[in-house]
Amino acid sequence: MDPAGVVFDVGANIGYFTLLLARKVRFKGYAFLFEPVPHLARLCRKTFSRSPFAATVFEYGLSDCDEERDLMISGSGNLGWNTLVAEKASSDMAPVQARFKAYTSVALDVKPSFIKIDVEGAEYKVLTGMMPALRTWTPLPTILCEIAWGASHPAWQEEITVLKNVRRLGYTVTDLEGVPVALDTLTETSDLLFVPRKG
C-alpha cells in the first residue's frame, strides 16, 4: 500500500479497516469509501472526521449498474453482516433500500493504488463495474478482496468468471500469506490479494 496513494474502500462499513491500515502505514494519501447502508455511511464519516489524511465517504455501493435495491442487513446488531445475496441471508435480517452505482457513473478522476472490497457476495458485481477502469489503470492497483462462500456462492459461475478476467489483466492471486491461490479451488469465504505482476 502506497502511503501517499489513493485507497478505495468498497463496502466500507464504519471505516475501521481503512483507518487501522492507514495508521499502520502512516498513510498521507486520499481515501474514497463506498458504503450503501445509510446509518453505516454516517458512522463512517464520523470515523474520519478527525483523520490526518483526506477521506470522502459516498453513501452508495459500487455494482455493475446504477440501481436502488433491497440490501439485507443484520437484525442482531452485527454491523458487518449485510448482503445483496438473498439466498444467503439469515432469518434475522431485514431489507433496507440502498443505492448502487457502476464505477463508470462515479466519475472519479483518480487512479487508486489499493482497493479493498468486502461486500458479502457482491464482489463480482463490483469488479464487473470496475473492469473498464481496471483495463486503463497503469500501474494496476493492488486489490484485497473477500470472496464470499467460494463454490457455494449462488452466482459462482459469474463470480469465478469475473475473478479470472481480473487475474488476466496482469495479477498474481495469493492468500494473505502470499501463497498462490487457484481460484477454481475456493470452497469457503476467503480473503485474496490480487497483486500486480512485475514486468
Secondary structure, 3 states (H helix, E strand, C coil): CCCCCEEEEECCCCCHHHHHHHHHHCCCCEEEEECCCHHHHHHHHHHCCCCCCEEEEECCEEECCCEEEEEEECCCCCCCCEECCHHHCCCCCEEEEEEEEEHHHHCCCCCCCEEEECCCCCHHHHHHHHHHHHCCCCCCCEEEEEECCHHHCCCHHHHHHHHHHHHHCCEEEECCCCCECCHHHCCCCEEEEEEECCC
